[in-house]
């Protein structure tokens, strides 16, 4: 069994304002460690303004990040 603790000074995922589909939020990370890399599946949310005129459309996307270190 292991424990995971949030580090408030160093989050490893977060929103990216320059990428519309993940500008609002990034959350629910799920890391998987392989032999030579770590991959993280996470959910990202777009800014509602991206869909102006569509009503109350909220979009979240499943994304993947990869690291070799």
N, C-alpha and C positions, 0 to 999 in steps of 0.2 A: 504494500500500500504506500502511496506517496501523497504529499500535500502540495498544492499550488497556491502561492500567495501573490497578490497583485502588488507590483512595485509602482507607486504613484509617480516616481521620478523617471521611469523608463518604460512606458508602454510599448509593446512591440507591434501593435496595429493601432491605427487611428484614422480618422477622416482625412481626405486629401482634397483640399478646396480646388485644386487645378484639374481634378478628374471628376466630371459631373456625376457619374454613376456611384461614386463613393464619397461625395462631398459632405454629406450630412453626418454619417456615422459609420463606424466599423466595429463589429462586436461578434460575440460567440465564437472566438477562435478555438480551433480544435487541431493541435499539432500532432504530426506523425513523424517519428524519427526513423530514417532509413540508414543504410550503411554509409552513404556519402553525402546525405543532405537531409534537411528537415523541411517538411511541407506543412503549411497551415491552411486549412479550409476556414473561411470566415464569411460572415454576412455583412454586406455593405448597403447603405441606404443613400438614395439620391435626394437632392434638395427638391421639395415639392414645386418650387418655381420653375424647375426644368420642364414641367408639364403644364404650364400656364394655359388656362382655358379648357382643361380636361376635367375639371371638377376636383374632387378630393382624392385624386390618384396618388398613392404612395407606392414607391417601387423599392424593393430590396433585391439584391443579387447575391448569389453564392460566388465567392471568389477564392483564388488559391495564391498563396505566396510561397516562394521557395528560397531557401538559404543553404549555402554549403559550409557555413561556419557555425 
